[in-house]
Amino acid sequence: MSSSSAPLVLTDPTEAPTYGDGPLSRWSRAHLHDPRDEVFVRLGLKVSALMATGMAAMLFALRAEIPAWAKLAAVASYFTLWAWNVPPVILMLHCTMHRPFIRDPKWLNRVHTYAMSVFFGIPAGYAEHHMGMHHIEDNIGEDLSSTCRYRRDSFLHFLAYWARFFFLAVVELPLYLSRHGRSTMARRALFGELAHWALIGASLALDWRFGLMAFALPYFIVRTMMMVGNWGQHAFVNAARKNNGFSNSITCINSTYNQRAFNDGYHIGHHLKATRHWTEAPKEFLDNRAQYVENGAIVFEGVDFFMVSVLLWTGQWKFLAKRYVRLDGVERSDEEVIALLKSRVEPLAPAQIAFMQATA
């Protein structure tokens, strides 16, 4: 944890991996908009091979005449493989939707996105929701994933939030996009979701055990975890300030999650400039520390957004206070920090939301 007297040292990655001068590296330099994104090419190829092999092995094991423990081992191995790879894959898609990825051939961008959706249960309308609504509405206004109307330290409020988005987004998101003149996005969101349901249905018909583990359960878990993450990202809202990126987002530094998920913890900086390359996020944070202080930004160290959500639901205010970064160097007791944090999880009234929207 960073105290007020200690220098702020970041351990999060500031460079993309490099791979020498092999055929794939040469292809990446020739065909990517940014050669630093070769890491995504390699990750996409690796997980596609692993997941396809894992799916085939699991289906074979489930349908073969082998002991029950061997079937269970195959299922557990596949699920472990899926769970380990899903965080970096989701954030890979997040990075590549905000910045141009494959320059030539362009159709590979779609293949890459849909392959990851199939293998990992990632919403087919992820980009349409994220780019066509969330970043435009910025967690207020008509953002269907807005946390502002809920009490962010209440698990019951989260369940209401989850239920609305899980069951109604398939209708509400296309309607929102159509209403705002994004008809192509609306069609992709709707038909992508319907296609995903069809895939789940077909897999369950083939073998319900395989369909459950390969497609249905990932579909449920990924959507739930995305909502848990978004809840933590936008848990602390400062209704007294304009909606400028600092007032309704948080940043998490020096976490294992940032090492595996391409600096996703730098969420304030992401809302300030969504097209920033992930390797540049720590430098932006350090360079603009004074601006973060001036705007009362909430920054934690050594935790991620999912942990923030769970800590809020379980009332672990003392733990959150210990992880709170005192950016301005002012000595504050844990009790003072807790009072600040509690003041920012209250549900916002319509007038407060309108104020933030009007002054953005």
TIMI-692398 format. One record per residue (C-alpha): residue in three letters; residue number from 1; x, y, z. Coordinates in steps of 0.5 Angstrom, whole numbers, plus 500, padded with zeros to 3 digits. Example, Ala and Ser with C-alpha at 12.3 -4.5 7.8 and 13.67 -1.06 7.14 Angstrom:
<rest = ALA, nr = 1, c1 = 525, c2 = 491, c3 = 516>
<rest = SER, nr = 2, c1 = 527, c2 = 498, c3 = 514>
END
This chain:
<rest = MET, nr = 1, c1 = 500, c2 = 500, c3 = 500>
<rest = SER, nr = 2, c1 = 502, c2 = 507, c3 = 498>
<rest = SER, nr = 3, c1 = 503, c2 = 512, c3 = 505>
<rest = SER, nr = 4, c1 = 503, c2 = 519, c3 = 504>
<rest = SER, nr = 5, c1 = 510, c2 = 519, c3 = 506>
<rest = ALA, nr = 6, c1 = 512, c2 = 514, c3 = 501>
<rest = PRO, nr = 7, c1 = 514, c2 = 515, c3 = 493>
<rest = LEU, nr = 8, c1 = 509, c2 = 512, c3 = 489>
<rest = VAL, nr = 9, c1 = 512, c2 = 507, c3 = 485>
<rest = LEU, nr = 10, c1 = 509, c2 = 503, c3 = 480>
<rest = THR, nr = 11, c1 = 510, c2 = 495, c3 = 478>
<rest = ASP, nr = 12, c1 = 505, c2 = 495, c3 = 473>
<rest = PRO, nr = 13, c1 = 507, c2 = 493, c3 = 466>
<rest = THR, nr = 14, c1 = 510, c2 = 499, c3 = 461>
<rest = GLU, nr = 15, c1 = 512, c2 = 495, c3 = 455>
<rest = ALA, nr = 16, c1 = 509, c2 = 490, c3 = 451>
<rest = PRO, nr = 17, c1 = 512, c2 = 483, c3 = 450>
<rest = THR, nr = 18, c1 = 517, c2 = 482, c3 = 445>
<rest = TYR, nr = 19, c1 = 518, c2 = 476, c3 = 441>
<rest = GLY, nr = 20, c1 = 525, c2 = 477, c3 = 436>
<rest = ASP, nr = 21, c1 = 524, c2 = 476, c3 = 429>
<rest = GLY, nr = 22, c1 = 521, c2 = 470, c3 = 427>
<rest = PRO, nr = 23, c1 = 515, c2 = 469, c3 = 422>
<rest = LEU, nr = 24, c1 = 510, c2 = 471, c3 = 426>
<rest = SER, nr = 25, c1 = 513, c2 = 477, c3 = 429>
<rest = ARG, nr = 26, c1 = 515, c2 = 479, c3 = 421>
<rest = TRP, nr = 27, c1 = 507, c2 = 478, c3 = 420>
<rest = SER, nr = 28, c1 = 505, c2 = 482, c3 = 426>
<rest = ARG, nr = 29, c1 = 510, c2 = 488, c3 = 423>
<rest = ALA, nr = 30, c1 = 507, c2 = 488, c3 = 416>
<rest = HIS, nr = 31, c1 = 500, c2 = 487, c3 = 418>
<rest = LEU, nr = 32, c1 = 498, c2 = 490, c3 = 425>
<rest = HIS, nr = 33, c1 = 496, c2 = 497, c3 = 426>
<rest = ASP, nr = 34, c1 = 501, c2 = 497, c3 = 432>
<rest = PRO, nr = 35, c1 = 507, c2 = 492, c3 = 432>
<rest = ARG, nr = 36, c1 = 506, c2 = 492, c3 = 440>
<rest = ASP, nr = 37, c1 = 499, c2 = 488, c3 = 439>
<rest = GLU, nr = 38, c1 = 503, c2 = 482, c3 = 437>
<rest = VAL, nr = 39, c1 = 502, c2 = 480, c3 = 444>
<rest = PHE, nr = 40, c1 = 494, c2 = 479, c3 = 442>
<rest = VAL, nr = 41, c1 = 496, c2 = 475, c3 = 436>
<rest = ARG, nr = 42, c1 = 500, c2 = 470, c3 = 440>
<rest = LEU, nr = 43, c1 = 495, c2 = 470, c3 = 445>
<rest = GLY, nr = 44, c1 = 489, c2 = 469, c3 = 440>
<rest = LEU, nr = 45, c1 = 492, c2 = 463, c3 = 437>
<rest = LYS, nr = 46, c1 = 494, c2 = 460, c3 = 443>
<rest = VAL, nr = 47, c1 = 488, c2 = 460, c3 = 446>
<rest = SER, nr = 48, c1 = 484, c2 = 458, c3 = 440>
<rest = ALA, nr = 49, c1 = 489, c2 = 452, c3 = 439>
<rest = LEU, nr = 50, c1 = 488, c2 = 450, c3 = 447>
<rest = MET, nr = 51, c1 = 480, c2 = 451, c3 = 447>
<rest = ALA, nr = 52, c1 = 479, c2 = 447, c3 = 441>
<rest = THR, nr = 53, c1 = 483, c2 = 442, c3 = 443>
<rest = GLY, nr = 54, c1 = 480, c2 = 442, c3 = 450>
<rest = MET, nr = 55, c1 = 473, c2 = 442, c3 = 448>
<rest = ALA, nr = 56, c1 = 474, c2 = 436, c3 = 443>
<rest = ALA, nr = 57, c1 = 478, c2 = 432, c3 = 449>
<rest = MET, nr = 58, c1 = 472, c2 = 434, c3 = 454>
<rest = LEU, nr = 59, c1 = 467, c2 = 432, c3 = 449>
<rest = PHE, nr = 60, c1 = 470, c2 = 425, c3 = 447>
<rest = ALA, nr = 61, c1 = 471, c2 = 424, c3 = 455>
<rest = LEU, nr = 62, c1 = 464, c2 = 425, c3 = 456>
<rest = ARG, nr = 63, c1 = 462, c2 = 420, c3 = 451>
<rest = ALA, nr = 64, c1 = 467, c2 = 415, c3 = 452>
<rest = GLU, nr = 65, c1 = 466, c2 = 409, c3 = 456>
<rest = ILE, nr = 66, c1 = 471, c2 = 411, c3 = 461>
<rest = PRO, nr = 67, c1 = 470, c2 = 411, c3 = 469>
<rest = ALA, nr = 68, c1 = 466, c2 = 417, c3 = 472>
<rest = TRP, nr = 69, c1 = 472, c2 = 420, c3 = 475>
<rest = ALA, nr = 70, c1 = 476, c2 = 420, c3 = 468>
<rest = LYS, nr = 71, c1 = 470, c2 = 424, c3 = 465>
<rest = LEU, nr = 72, c1 = 470, c2 = 429, c3 = 472>
<rest = ALA, nr = 73, c1 = 477, c2 = 430, c3 = 471>
<rest = ALA, nr = 74, c1 = 477, c2 = 432, c3 = 463>
<rest = VAL, nr = 75, c1 = 471, c2 = 437, c3 = 465>
<rest = ALA, nr = 76, c1 = 475, c2 = 440, c3 = 471>
<rest = SER, nr = 77, c1 = 481, c2 = 440, c3 = 466>
<rest = TYR, nr = 78, c1 = 477, c2 = 444, c3 = 461>
<rest = PHE, nr = 79, c1 = 474, c2 = 449, c3 = 466>
<rest = THR, nr = 80, c1 = 481, c2 = 450, c3 = 469>
<rest = LEU, nr = 81, c1 = 484, c2 = 452, c3 = 462>
<rest = TRP, nr = 82, c1 = 478, c2 = 456, c3 = 461>
<rest = ALA, nr = 83, c1 = 478, c2 = 460, c3 = 467>
<rest = TRP, nr = 84, c1 = 485, c2 = 461, c3 = 467>
<rest = ASN, nr = 85, c1 = 485, c2 = 464, c3 = 460>
<rest = VAL, nr = 86, c1 = 478, c2 = 468, c3 = 460>
<rest = PRO, nr = 87, c1 = 481, c2 = 475, c3 = 464>
<rest = PRO, nr = 88, c1 = 486, c2 = 476, c3 = 459>
<rest = VAL, nr = 89, c1 = 482, c2 = 474, c3 = 453>
<rest = ILE, nr = 90, c1 = 476, c2 = 479, c3 = 455>
<rest = LEU, nr = 91, c1 = 481, c2 = 485, c3 = 456>
<rest = MET, nr = 92, c1 = 485, c2 = 483, c3 = 449>
<rest = LEU, nr = 93, c1 = 478, c2 = 484, c3 = 446>
<rest = HIS, nr = 94, c1 = 477, c2 = 491, c3 = 450>
<rest = CYS, nr = 95, c1 = 484, c2 = 493, c3 = 448>
<rest = THR, nr = 96, c1 = 483, c2 = 491, c3 = 440>
<rest = MET, nr = 97, c1 = 476, c2 = 494, c3 = 440>
<rest = HIS, nr = 98, c1 = 478, c2 = 501, c3 = 442>
<rest = ARG, nr = 99, c1 = 484, c2 = 501, c3 = 437>
<rest = PRO, nr = 100, c1 = 485, c2 = 499, c3 = 430>
<rest = PHE, nr = 101, c1 = 488, c2 = 492, c3 = 431>
<rest = ILE, nr = 102, c1 = 489, c2 = 488, c3 = 424>
<rest = ARG, nr = 103, c1 = 490, c2 = 493, c3 = 418>
<rest = ASP, nr = 104, c1 = 490, c2 = 487, c3 = 413>
<rest = PRO, nr = 105, c1 = 486, c2 = 483, c3 = 412>
<rest = LYS, nr = 106, c1 = 481, c2 = 487, c3 = 416>
<rest = TRP, nr = 107, c1 = 476, c2 = 481, c3 = 416>
<rest = LEU, nr = 108, c1 = 481, c2 = 477, c3 = 421>
<rest = ASN, nr = 109, c1 = 478, c2 = 483, c3 = 426>
<rest = ARG, nr = 110, c1 = 471, c2 = 480, c3 = 426>
<rest = VAL, nr = 111, c1 = 474, c2 = 472, c3 = 426>
<rest = HIS, nr = 112, c1 = 478, c2 = 474, c3 = 432>
<rest = THR, nr = 113, c1 = 472, c2 = 477, c3 = 436>
<rest = TYR, nr = 114, c1 = 467, c2 = 472, c3 = 434>
<rest = ALA, nr = 115, c1 = 472, c2 = 466, c3 = 436>
<rest = MET, nr = 116, c1 = 474, c2 = 469, c3 = 443>
<rest = SER, nr = 117, c1 = 466, c2 = 469, c3 = 444>
<rest = VAL, nr = 118, c1 = 465, c2 = 462, c3 = 442>
<rest = PHE, nr = 119, c1 = 471, c2 = 459, c3 = 446>
<rest = PHE, nr = 120, c1 = 470, c2 = 464, c3 = 452>
<rest = GLY, nr = 121, c1 = 462, c2 = 466, c3 = 453>
<rest = ILE, nr = 122, c1 = 464, c2 = 473, c3 = 452>
<rest = PRO, nr = 123, c1 = 458, c2 = 477, c3 = 449>
<rest = ALA, nr = 124, c1 = 457, c2 = 477, c3 = 442>
<rest = GLY, nr = 125, c1 = 455, c2 = 485, c3 = 443>
<rest = TYR, nr = 126, c1 = 460, c2 = 486, c3 = 448>
<rest = ALA, nr = 127, c1 = 463, c2 = 492, c3 = 443>
<rest = GLU, nr = 128, c1 = 456, c2 = 494, c3 = 441>
<rest = HIS, nr = 129, c1 = 455, c2 = 495, c3 = 449>
<rest = HIS, nr = 130, c1 = 462, c2 = 498, c3 = 451>
<rest = MET, nr = 131, c1 = 463, c2 = 503, c3 = 445>
<rest = GLY, nr = 132, c1 = 456, c2 = 504, c3 = 443>
<rest = MET, nr = 133, c1 = 453, c2 = 506, c3 = 450>
<rest = HIS, nr = 134, c1 = 458, c2 = 505, c3 = 456>
<rest = HIS, nr = 135, c1 = 463, c2 = 510, c3 = 453>
<rest = ILE, nr = 136, c1 = 458, c2 = 515, c3 = 450>
<rest = GLU, nr = 137, c1 = 454, c2 = 515, c3 = 457>
<rest = ASP, nr = 138, c1 = 460, c2 = 514, c3 = 461>
<rest = ASN, nr = 139, c1 = 456, c2 = 511, c3 = 467>
<rest = ILE, nr = 140, c1 = 450, c2 = 516, c3 = 467>
<rest = GLY, nr = 141, c1 = 444, c2 = 518, c3 = 463>
<rest = GLU, nr = 142, c1 = 442, c2 = 512, c3 = 459>
<rest = ASP, nr = 143, c1 = 447, c2 = 507, c3 = 460>
<rest = LEU, nr = 144, c1 = 444, c2 = 501, c3 = 462>
<rest = SER, nr = 145, c1 = 450, c2 = 498, c3 = 466>
<rest = SER, nr = 146, c1 = 450, c2 = 505, c3 = 470>
<rest = THR, nr = 147, c1 = 451, c2 = 504, c3 = 477>
<rest = CYS, nr = 148, c1 = 449, c2 = 510, c3 = 480>
<rest = ARG, nr = 149, c1 = 442, c2 = 509, c3 = 482>
<rest = TYR, nr = 150, c1 = 444, c2 = 503, c3 = 486>
<rest = ARG, nr = 151, c1 = 447, c2 = 503, c3 = 493>
<rest = ARG, nr = 152, c1 = 454, c2 = 500, c3 = 491>
<rest = ASP, nr = 153, c1 = 456, c2 = 497, c3 = 498>
<rest = SER, nr = 154, c1 = 449, c2 = 493, c3 = 498>
<rest = PHE, nr = 155, c1 = 449, c2 = 486, c3 = 495>
<rest = LEU, nr = 156, c1 = 442, c2 = 486, c3 = 494>
<rest = HIS, nr = 157, c1 = 442, c2 = 492, c3 = 490>
<rest = PHE, nr = 158, c1 = 447, c2 = 488, c3 = 486>
<rest = LEU, nr = 159, c1 = 443, c2 = 483, c3 = 485>
<rest = ALA, nr = 160, c1 = 437, c2 = 487, c3 = 482>
<rest = TYR, nr = 161, c1 = 443, c2 = 491, c3 = 477>
<rest = TRP, nr = 162, c1 = 445, c2 = 484, c3 = 475>
<rest = ALA, nr = 163, c1 = 438, c2 = 481, c3 = 474>
<rest = ARG, nr = 164, c1 = 436, c2 = 487, c3 = 470>
<rest = PHE, nr = 165, c1 = 442, c2 = 487, c3 = 465>
<rest = PHE, nr = 166, c1 = 442, c2 = 479, c3 = 465>
<rest = PHE, nr = 167, c1 = 435, c2 = 479, c3 = 463>
<rest = LEU, nr = 168, c1 = 433, c2 = 485, c3 = 459>
<rest = ALA, nr = 169, c1 = 440, c2 = 487, c3 = 456>
<rest = VAL, nr = 170, c1 = 438, c2 = 483, c3 = 450>
<rest = VAL, nr = 171, c1 = 432, c2 = 488, c3 = 448>
<rest = GLU, nr = 172, c1 = 434, c2 = 494, c3 = 452>
<rest = LEU, nr = 173, c1 = 441, c2 = 495, c3 = 448>
<rest = PRO, nr = 174, c1 = 438, c2 = 494, c3 = 441>
<rest = LEU, nr = 175, c1 = 433, c2 = 499, c3 = 443>
<rest = TYR, nr = 176, c1 = 438, c2 = 504, c3 = 445>
<rest = LEU, nr = 177, c1 = 442, c2 = 503, c3 = 439>
<rest = SER, nr = 178, c1 = 437, c2 = 504, c3 = 435>
<rest = ARG, nr = 179, c1 = 434, c2 = 510, c3 = 438>
<rest = HIS, nr = 180, c1 = 441, c2 = 514, c3 = 438>
<rest = GLY, nr = 181, c1 = 442, c2 = 512, c3 = 430>
<rest = ARG, nr = 182, c1 = 446, c2 = 506, c3 = 431>
<rest = SER, nr = 183, c1 = 442, c2 = 501, c3 = 427>
<rest = THR, nr = 184, c1 = 448, c2 = 497, c3 = 425>
<rest = MET, nr = 185, c1 = 450, c2 = 496, c3 = 432>
<rest = ALA, nr = 186, c1 = 443, c2 = 494, c3 = 434>
<rest = ARG, nr = 187, c1 = 443, c2 = 489, c3 = 429>
<rest = ARG, nr = 188, c1 = 450, c2 = 486, c3 = 431>
<rest = ALA, nr = 189, c1 = 448, c2 = 486, c3 = 438>
<rest = LEU, nr = 190, c1 = 441, c2 = 483, c3 = 437>
<rest = PHE, nr = 191, c1 = 443, c2 = 478, c3 = 432>
<rest = GLY, nr = 192, c1 = 450, c2 = 476, c3 = 435>
<rest = GLU, nr = 193, c1 = 446, c2 = 475, c3 = 442>
<rest = LEU, nr = 194, c1 = 441, c2 = 470, c3 = 438>
<rest = ALA, nr = 195, c1 = 446, c2 = 466, c3 = 435>
<rest = HIS, nr = 196, c1 = 450, c2 = 465, c3 = 441>
<rest = TRP, nr = 197, c1 = 443, c2 = 462, c3 = 444>
<rest = ALA, nr = 198, c1 = 443, c2 = 458, c3 = 438>
<rest = LEU, nr = 199, c1 = 450, c2 = 455, c3 = 439>
<rest = ILE, nr = 200, c1 = 448, c2 = 454, c3 = 446>
<rest = GLY, nr = 201, c1 = 442, c2 = 450, c3 = 445>
<rest = ALA, nr = 202, c1 = 445, c2 = 446, c3 = 439>
<rest = SER, nr = 203, c1 = 451, c2 = 444, c3 = 444>
<rest = LEU, nr = 204, c1 = 446, c2 = 442, c3 = 449>
<rest = ALA, nr = 205, c1 = 442, c2 = 438, c3 = 444>
<rest = LEU, nr = 206, c1 = 449, c2 = 434, c3 = 442>
<rest = ASP, nr = 207, c1 = 451, c2 = 433, c3 = 449>
<rest = TRP, nr = 208, c1 = 448, c2 = 437, c3 = 455>
<rest = ARG, nr = 209, c1 = 454, c2 = 436, c3 = 459>
<rest = PHE, nr = 210, c1 = 458, c2 = 438, c3 = 454>
<rest = GLY, nr = 211, c1 = 454, c2 = 444, c3 = 452>
<rest = LEU, nr = 212, c1 = 453, c2 = 446, c3 = 460>
<rest = MET, nr = 213, c1 = 461, c2 = 446, c3 = 461>
<rest = ALA, nr = 214, c1 = 463, c2 = 449, c3 = 454>
<rest = PHE, nr = 215, c1 = 458, c2 = 454, c3 = 453>
<rest = ALA, nr = 216, c1 = 452, c2 = 455, c3 = 458>
<rest = LEU, nr = 217, c1 = 456, c2 = 456, c3 = 464>
<rest = PRO, nr = 218, c1 = 461, c2 = 460, c3 = 461>
<rest = TYR, nr = 219, c1 = 456, c2 = 465, c3 = 458>
<rest = PHE, nr = 220, c1 = 453, c2 = 466, c3 = 465>
<rest = ILE, nr = 221, c1 = 459, c2 = 466, c3 = 469>
<rest = VAL, nr = 222, c1 = 462, c2 = 471, c3 = 464>
<rest = ARG, nr = 223, c1 = 456, c2 = 476, c3 = 464>
<rest = THR, nr = 224, c1 = 456, c2 = 476, c3 = 471>
<rest = MET, nr = 225, c1 = 463, c2 = 477, c3 = 472>
<rest = MET, nr = 226, c1 = 463, c2 = 483, c3 = 467>
<rest = MET, nr = 227, c1 = 458, c2 = 486, c3 = 471>
<rest = VAL, nr = 228, c1 = 462, c2 = 485, c3 = 478>
<rest = GLY, nr = 229, c1 = 468, c2 = 488, c3 = 475>
<rest = ASN, nr = 230, c1 = 463, c2 = 494, c3 = 472>
<rest = TRP, nr = 231, c1 = 460, c2 = 495, c3 = 479>
<rest = GLY, nr = 232, c1 = 467, c2 = 496, c3 = 482>
<rest = GLN, nr = 233, c1 = 470, c2 = 500, c3 = 477>
<rest = HIS, nr = 234, c1 = 464, c2 = 505, c3 = 478>
<rest = ALA, nr = 235, c1 = 463, c2 = 504, c3 = 485>
<rest = PHE, nr = 236, c1 = 465, c2 = 510, c3 = 488>
<rest = VAL, nr = 237, c1 = 461, c2 = 516, c3 = 485>
<rest = ASN, nr = 238, c1 = 462, c2 = 524, c3 = 487>
<rest = ALA, nr = 239, c1 = 456, c2 = 527, c3 = 485>
<rest = ALA, nr = 240, c1 = 458, c2 = 534, c3 = 487>
<rest = ARG, nr = 241, c1 = 463, c2 = 534, c3 = 481>
<rest = LYS, nr = 242, c1 = 462, c2 = 534, c3 = 474>
<rest = ASN, nr = 243, c1 = 462, c2 = 527, c3 = 470>
<rest = ASN, nr = 244, c1 = 469, c2 = 528, c3 = 467>
<rest = GLY, nr = 245, c1 = 472, c2 = 521, c3 = 468>
<rest = PHE, nr = 246, c1 = 475, c2 = 522, c3 = 475>
<rest = SER, nr = 247, c1 = 468, c2 = 523, c3 = 479>
<rest = ASN, nr = 248, c1 = 465, c2 = 516, c3 = 477>
<rest = SER, nr = 249, c1 = 471, c2 = 511, c3 = 476>
<rest = ILE, nr = 250, c1 = 476, c2 = 509, c3 = 480>
<rest = THR, nr = 251, c1 = 484, c2 = 506, c3 = 479>
<rest = CYS, nr = 252, c1 = 487, c2 = 500, c3 = 481>
<rest = ILE, nr = 253, c1 = 495, c2 = 500, c3 = 481>
<rest = ASN, nr = 254, c1 = 500, c2 = 495, c3 = 482>
<rest = SER, nr = 255, c1 = 496, c2 = 489, c3 = 482>
<rest = THR, nr = 256, c1 = 497, c2 = 482, c3 = 479>
<rest = TYR, nr = 257, c1 = 490, c2 = 483, c3 = 475>
<rest = ASN, nr = 258, c1 = 494, c2 = 489, c3 = 471>
<rest = GLN, nr = 259, c1 = 500, c2 = 484, c3 = 470>
<rest = ARG, nr = 260, c1 = 495, c2 = 479, c3 = 467>
<rest = ALA, nr = 261, c1 = 490, c2 = 483, c3 = 464>
<rest = PHE, nr = 262, c1 = 493, c2 = 489, c3 = 460>
<rest = ASN, nr = 263, c1 = 493, c2 = 494, c3 = 465>
<rest = ASP, nr = 264, c1 = 485, c2 = 494, c3 = 466>
<rest = GLY, nr = 265, c1 = 486, c2 = 497, c3 = 473>
<rest = TYR, nr = 266, c1 = 487, c2 = 504, c3 = 470>
<rest = HIS, nr = 267, c1 = 480, c2 = 505, c3 = 469>
<rest = ILE, nr = 268, c1 = 480, c2 = 513, c3 = 470>
<rest = GLY, nr = 269, c1 = 485, c2 = 514, c3 = 465>
<rest = HIS, nr = 270, c1 = 481, c2 = 509, c3 = 460>
<rest = HIS, nr = 271, c1 = 475, c2 = 514, c3 = 461>
<rest = LEU, nr = 272, c1 = 479, c2 = 520, c3 = 460>
<rest = LYS, nr = 273, c1 = 482, c2 = 517, c3 = 453>
<rest = ALA, nr = 274, c1 = 480, c2 = 510, c3 = 451>
<rest = THR, nr = 275, c1 = 484, c2 = 510, c3 = 445>
<rest = ARG, nr = 276, c1 = 491, c2 = 510, c3 = 450>
<rest = HIS, nr = 277, c1 = 495, c2 = 504, c3 = 449>
<rest = TRP, nr = 278, c1 = 495, c2 = 499, c3 = 455>
<rest = THR, nr = 279, c1 = 502, c2 = 500, c3 = 456>
<rest = GLU, nr = 280, c1 = 502, c2 = 508, c3 = 457>
<rest = ALA, nr = 281, c1 = 497, c2 = 507, c3 = 462>
<rest = PRO, nr = 282, c1 = 502, c2 = 507, c3 = 468>
<rest = LYS, nr = 283, c1 = 506, c2 = 513, c3 = 465>
<rest = GLU, nr = 284, c1 = 499, c2 = 517, c3 = 464>
<rest = PHE, nr = 285, c1 = 497, c2 = 516, c3 = 471>
<rest = LEU, nr = 286, c1 = 504, c2 = 518, c3 = 474>
<rest = ASP, nr = 287, c1 = 504, c2 = 524, c3 = 469>
<rest = ASN, nr = 288, c1 = 497, c2 = 527, c3 = 471>
<rest = ARG, nr = 289, c1 = 498, c2 = 525, c3 = 479>
<rest = ALA, nr = 290, c1 = 496, c2 = 532, c3 = 481>
<rest = GLN, nr = 291, c1 = 490, c2 = 532, c3 = 476>
<rest = TYR, nr = 292, c1 = 488, c2 = 526, c3 = 480>
<rest = VAL, nr = 293, c1 = 489, c2 = 529, c3 = 486>
<rest = GLU, nr = 294, c1 = 485, c2 = 536, c3 = 484>
<rest = ASN, nr = 295, c1 = 479, c2 = 532, c3 = 482>
<rest = GLY, nr = 296, c1 = 479, c2 = 527, c3 = 488>
<rest = ALA, nr = 297, c1 = 480, c2 = 521, c3 = 485>
<rest = ILE, nr = 298, c1 = 479, c2 = 514, c3 = 488>
<rest = VAL, nr = 299, c1 = 485, c2 = 510, c3 = 487>
<rest = PHE, nr = 300, c1 = 487, c2 = 503, c3 = 491>
<rest = GLU, nr = 301, c1 = 493, c2 = 499, c3 = 491>
<rest = GLY, nr = 302, c1 = 494, c2 = 491, c3 = 490>
<rest = VAL, nr = 303, c1 = 487, c2 = 490, c3 = 489>
<rest = ASP, nr = 304, c1 = 482, c2 = 489, c3 = 483>
<rest = PHE, nr = 305, c1 = 475, c2 = 491, c3 = 481>
<rest = PHE, nr = 306, c1 = 472, c2 = 484, c3 = 483>
<rest = MET, nr = 307, c1 = 476, c2 = 485, c3 = 490>
<rest = VAL, nr = 308, c1 = 473, c2 = 492, c3 = 491>
<rest = SER, nr = 309, c1 = 466, c2 = 489, c3 = 489>
<rest = VAL, nr = 310, c1 = 466, c2 = 483, c3 = 494>
<rest = LEU, nr = 311, c1 = 470, c2 = 488, c3 = 499>
<rest = LEU, nr = 312, c1 = 464, c2 = 493, c3 = 499>
<rest = TRP, nr = 313, c1 = 459, c2 = 487, c3 = 499>
<rest = THR, nr = 314, c1 = 462, c2 = 484, c3 = 505>
<rest = GLY, nr = 315, c1 = 463, c2 = 491, c3 = 509>
<rest = GLN, nr = 316, c1 = 471, c2 = 491, c3 = 509>
<rest = TRP, nr = 317, c1 = 472, c2 = 498, c3 = 510>
<rest = LYS, nr = 318, c1 = 478, c2 = 498, c3 = 514>
<rest = PHE, nr = 319, c1 = 481, c2 = 493, c3 = 508>
<rest = LEU, nr = 320, c1 = 479, c2 = 498, c3 = 503>
<rest = ALA, nr = 321, c1 = 482, c2 = 504, c3 = 507>
<rest = LYS, nr = 322, c1 = 489, c2 = 500, c3 = 508>
<rest = ARG, nr = 323, c1 = 489, c2 = 500, c3 = 500>
<rest = TYR, nr = 324, c1 = 487, c2 = 507, c3 = 499>
<rest = VAL, nr = 325, c1 = 492, c2 = 511, c3 = 496>
<rest = ARG, nr = 326, c1 = 493, c2 = 518, c3 = 499>
<rest = LEU, nr = 327, c1 = 495, c2 = 521, c3 = 493>
<rest = ASP, nr = 328, c1 = 496, c2 = 528, c3 = 495>
<rest = GLY, nr = 329, c1 = 501, c2 = 526, c3 = 501>
<rest = VAL, nr = 330, c1 = 496, c2 = 529, c3 = 506>
<rest = GLU, nr = 331, c1 = 496, c2 = 524, c3 = 513>
<rest = ARG, nr = 332, c1 = 489, c2 = 521, c3 = 513>
<rest = SER, nr = 333, c1 = 486, c2 = 516, c3 = 518>
<rest = ASP, nr = 334, c1 = 483, c2 = 510, c3 = 516>
<rest = GLU, nr = 335, c1 = 477, c2 = 513, c3 = 519>
<rest = GLU, nr = 336, c1 = 477, c2 = 519, c3 = 515>
<rest = VAL, nr = 337, c1 = 478, c2 = 515, c3 = 509>
<rest = ILE, nr = 338, c1 = 472, c2 = 510, c3 = 510>
<rest = ALA, nr = 339, c1 = 468, c2 = 516, c3 = 511>
<rest = LEU, nr = 340, c1 = 470, c2 = 519, c3 = 504>
<rest = LEU, nr = 341, c1 = 469, c2 = 512, c3 = 501>
<rest = LYS, nr = 342, c1 = 462, c2 = 511, c3 = 504>
<rest = SER, nr = 343, c1 = 460, c2 = 518, c3 = 502>
<rest = ARG, nr = 344, c1 = 461, c2 = 516, c3 = 495>
<rest = VAL, nr = 345, c1 = 457, c2 = 509, c3 = 495>
<rest = GLU, nr = 346, c1 = 450, c2 = 512, c3 = 496>
<rest = PRO, nr = 347, c1 = 445, c2 = 512, c3 = 490>
<rest = LEU, nr = 348, c1 = 444, c2 = 518, c3 = 486>
<rest = ALA, nr = 349, c1 = 438, c2 = 522, c3 = 486>
<rest = PRO, nr = 350, c1 = 435, c2 = 524, c3 = 479>
<rest = ALA, nr = 351, c1 = 437, c2 = 531, c3 = 480>
<rest = GLN, nr = 352, c1 = 444, c2 = 529, c3 = 482>
<rest = ILE, nr = 353, c1 = 445, c2 = 525, c3 = 476>
<rest = ALA, nr = 354, c1 = 442, c2 = 530, c3 = 472>
<rest = PHE, nr = 355, c1 = 447, c2 = 535, c3 = 475>
<rest = MET, nr = 356, c1 = 453, c2 = 531, c3 = 473>
<rest = GLN, nr = 357, c1 = 450, c2 = 530, c3 = 466>
<rest = ALA, nr = 358, c1 = 449, c2 = 537, c3 = 465>
<rest = THR, nr = 359, c1 = 456, c2 = 539, c3 = 467>
<rest = ALA, nr = 360, c1 = 460, c2 = 534, c3 = 464>
END
